[in-house]
Amino acid sequence: MWAKKEESELESRLGKRLSKLLKTLDIYGETGDIKKTAETLGITEETVERRLLVAAEEFENATKWVEKVDKYRHVLFRKESPHSRKIALLCKIGKALGYKTWIASNERSYLLHLDDRELVLGDLSDFWRKPKLLGVDIQTWNFLKFIDTMWIRNQRIHYAFEIETTTSFTKAFDRCSNIPTKHHAAKVIVIPRKRKRLLVHSVKSNLILHEIEKGNWYLLDFRALESFAKSNTRMDIPDFTDILERICT
């Protein structure tokens, strides 16, 4: 499995190349079809053979890249953590509710086990580059792209999630505050219950207090999230919003 990392774009470059090579092989056919292929394309049989040879050689080289990535996956990917698993869980719920999901570009290289299968966290993201979003220019995007995960539909961010297990809440509030107001996004801080008191204390700072007064800030407890994921076979948005707790000043 390829690592869909924003920085190297390994999957993008390699995946597109493999796809192109497969199409090339499909167009030119197998050896027995060389004469017919040459007639159909209006080229010589020698040209067909040469192009097939080049495509086959490049395909073999590309395949070796895939094998190398798989061989050194323990070096290329980070081990799963409670943080990465919560991102995966939120993505799974978001997709079930009909949203496309974004995963922070710096969080995608985690290797984890989900639903009895191994995957790279980045595989759950529906976007690998900046999606088209209302009122979001590249400067704004430079803040938003580091939000842990977002649920997106119709060029709007409907939900933005920041999972805070150990770090300060300030950066989470800072990143999410850059979402344009026209999105009417629900900005959700996802934390373990034991950190709730610390969050309440943190919101007393002038900067965070000002942001919360604008509204649409919510708290989501780890246990509530996990319980929701386990108990809902057919998920809907009202049920999800019921487990969100509004953050008030």
N, C-alpha and C positions, 0 to 999 in steps of 0.2 A: 504494500500500500504506500502511496506517495505522500509526502508531507506537503500539505497545501499551505505553505508559509508565504505571507505577503512579501517578505524581504527577498527571498531567492526565487520565488515563483516557479519552483521546481516542477510542480504538477502542471502548471499552465503551459510551460515551454515543452516539457517532455510529453505530456498528455496530448497536446495539439499535434506534435510531431508524429507520434504514434498513430493518431487518427488519420493524419494526412497520408502516411505510408500505407496504412491498411486500405484506404481509398484508392491509392495508386495501384496496389496489387490487385484490387478488385477490378479496376478499369482495364489493366493490361492482361489480366487473366493468367492462367497457368501455362506451362510450356506448350501443351497441346493446342492452345488457342492462339499462339503467336501469329500464325498466318492470317487467321480471321480477324484478330485484333488489329494487325497492320492494315488490312484492307478497310476496316471500319474507320480507323483514325486517319487514314491517308498518309501513313508513314511506312518506312521500310521495316522489314522483319529485324534487321540488325539494330535499328533504333529501339524497337520494342525490347529486344533482349538486353541492350545496354541499360535502358531505364529500369527494367526489372532487376538487373544485377545491382545497380546503385541503390534501389529501394530496399532490396533484401539485405544488403550490407548495412545500410543505415538502420534498418529495423533491428538487426542483430545487435548493433552498438547501443541502441536505445534500450533494448531488453536488458543488456548488461547493466545499464544505469539503474533500472528497476531492481535487479538482483542485488546490486551494491547497496542501495537504500535499505532493502530488506535485511541484508546482512549486518549493517551497522546501525540498525534502528535504535539499539540501546544507547548509542552515542548521540544520534541525531534527535531523539525524542526525550522528553522529560517524563519521569514517572508520575502517574496520576496522584492527585492530592485532593483533600476535601473541597478545595476551591474549584478545581477543574471538574470534579464530579457534579458540583452544584450548577456550573455553567452548562454541562451536558444535560442535566435534568431540566433546566429552564428551557433549553433549546427543544428538547423533546416535547415539553408541554406546549411551547409556542407553536410548533408545527401542528400539533394536534388541534390547536385552536384556530388554525388557518393563517398563521403569520409566516413570513419569511424571517429567518434569523441571521443576525450578525454576531460574530464572535471577535473580540478584541484581537488585533493583529499580533500582539505580544503574548497571547494565551493559547495559540493554536497548536503548539508543538507537544502537547501532553499526549502520551500514549495511555489509553485507559480501556477498561473492560465494561461494556454496557450491553445488557440483554444477551449475555452469553456470547458476545463477540468482541474481538479486539478492534479498536479503531483509533485514529488520530483525532483529537478534539476538533481540529480545523475542518474535518470532513462534515461536521454538523452545520457549518456555516453555509448559507445560501449565496453569500457574496464573498469574493476574494479581493475586490477592489472597491473603491468608493461607489456605493449605489446612488441612483438618482433620487435626491431628497429635496423637498420643497424648501427653498430659502437657505440651503446649506452650501456655502462656498468652500474652497479648499482650506482656508484659514480656520473656519469653524470645524471642518471635518478633522483637522489635525488634533482637536480635542476629543471629538466624538468617537473616533476610531479606537480609542483606548477604553471605552466603556465596556465592561465585561461581556455583556450580551444585550442585544436590542431586538425587539419584535417589530417588524416593518410591514406595512401594507399600503398600497396606493401612494407611494412616495412620502409616506409619513411614518415617523417613529411613534408607535402607539405605547410601547413600554420600554423603559431603559432600566437595566438591573446592574447594580454594583454589589458584589459579594465581598463583605468585609469581615474576615475571620480574625485578623490580628493587627492590621494597619490602621492608620488614622482615617477618620471619615472625611477630612477636609478635601482631599483630592477627588473623592467620589462626588461630593456636592459641587465641586468646581467643574468637573467634566460634564455632568448632567445639566448644569445651569446653562450650558451653551446650546442646548436644544432650542430651536426657535419656538416661540410661544404659539405660533399658528399650528404646531403639531399637536398641541393639547396632550402631550405625553405624560403618562404616569411614571414618575421617577421613583424607583424602588430600591431601598437599601436592604440587602438580604444579610441577616446576621444570626448568630446563635443567640439563644435567649439570654445567656449570661452577659452579653455585651449591650443589652438594651439600656441598662442604667448609664453606662458610659456614653451611649449615643445621646440620651436625654441631657446629660451634662454638656456634651459637645455642642449641641444646638444653641446653647446660650451665648456662643461667640457671635459678635455682630455680623460677620460675613455670612455664616450659616443661617442665622436668624432671619436675615433679609431674604435669603433664598426660600426659606420655608414659608414665609409670609406670602410669597407669590402663589403658593398652593401646589397641588398635584404631587406632593411628596408622601411616600408611603414606606412602611416597614413590613418586612416579610420574615417571619421566624423560620429557621431551618426545619424545625419539627413540623410546622404547618405545611411547608413546601413538600416535604417527603411524604407526609400523610395524604396530601392532595394527590400526589403522583400515584400513590398506591391504591387509593380508594376510588379513583375515577376511571372507569373503562371508557365512558363516553364523556369527554370533557366539554365544558362550555364556559364562555367568558364570565357570566354572572357568578358561577360557582367559584371561579378563580378570584374575582374581585372581593368575594366574601372573606378570603383569608388575608387580605391586605389591611393593614392598620394605618390609618392616616397619622402622619407626624404633625403634631400641633405645637405651636409656640407656648 
